[in-house]
């Protein structure tokens, strides 16, 4: 039987590629938390609650046009509700038309078919460079 956290992660990546942000956001629990341990100054390190997740992510496709999620590795843990994922997002920075390619590591915790905690590790300096110093989103 597939790990539910792994299945949910793959569903999330499918929705992200489809630019279905309402569908992507619906995967988060009402009390979900996004954490960005490497967030640069002026950017949130934590977004709590589905409503806040919505506000943070709803315009994501207007910032980054992600075409591919590559180099995907999912590490299942001894806790079936927790996975560690590695992947690369490939696309275009909408404002500039410049290519975007950034490696991510994310730790997901799921409960009852929803993401309750998404800890996103990425290189904020590389993201700022790619986005031309603009808004950094993971």
ZISUL-V690940 format. One line per field, one symbol per residue. ss: DSSP state (@ for helix, = for strand, . for the rest). phi: phi as a letter, one per 30 degrees, with the letter a starting at -180 (. if undefined). A space follows every 50 residues. Layout:
ss=???
phi=???
This chain:
ss=...@@@@@@@@@@@@@@...@@@@@@.========..........===.@ @@@@@@@..@@@@=============.....============.....== ===========..========..@@@@@@@........
phi=.dddddededddddddddhcdedddddddecdbcbbecedeicdcabcje dddeddceceddcbcdcbcchdbccdcdcddbbccbabcbabdddciddb bbdbbbccbcbhibdcbbcccacdddddddciidecbd
